[in-house]
Amino acid sequence: MLYKVTIYENCIKRGGGKMSGRRIMQRSRWELILDILGVISDEGRRAKKTRIMKKAYLDWWSFEKYFAKLQERGFVEKIEDPALGTIYGLTERGKDLQGRLKDVGAILQ
């Protein structure tokens, strides 16, 4: 069974202070995980939490839930960089998982 998580993409502020252009998009768990891994990969295999969360279009609660699981299972590693602070990178297991999830996506399309 695929579970769906609802997210809200960027809201566009237009004249009169009204918010319009809101799009609701639903993704399954594996798609959310693939998006998180993809952002880290696109950022040169290392990125800060806020950047990952924003580029994956996740709210903080959903992001923390999935990101914590990825860290616990050894797909994402925490890296202390004196110049950049705390950043996160993909492990070999994370790269492997990303490739497998991409294959699943290709099969399902």
C-alpha positions, 0 to 999 in steps of 0.5 A: 500500500502506498501512503500519500503525504500532502505538501504545499508548493510555493505560494505566489503572492499577488496584488491585494495581498491575496495568496493564489497559485497554491498547488497541492501535490501528493507523493508516496513515501519512496518518492519523498525519500528519493527527493531528499536523497536527490537534493543532497546529491544535486548539492555536490553530495553535501547540503544543510538541512534547511536547503534539503527541506526547502528543495524537496518541498517538505514541511519541517515535521515531514522532513524531520520524520523521513530525514531521521530515518535515513540517518538512523539506517545509514543512508545519510551521514552528518559531517562537521565542517569548520567552514560550513558548519553541520552538513549532511552527505550521502553514504554509499548505502544512500547512493545505492538506495537512490539508484534503486528508487530511480529504477522503481520510478522508471518501472512504474512510469 
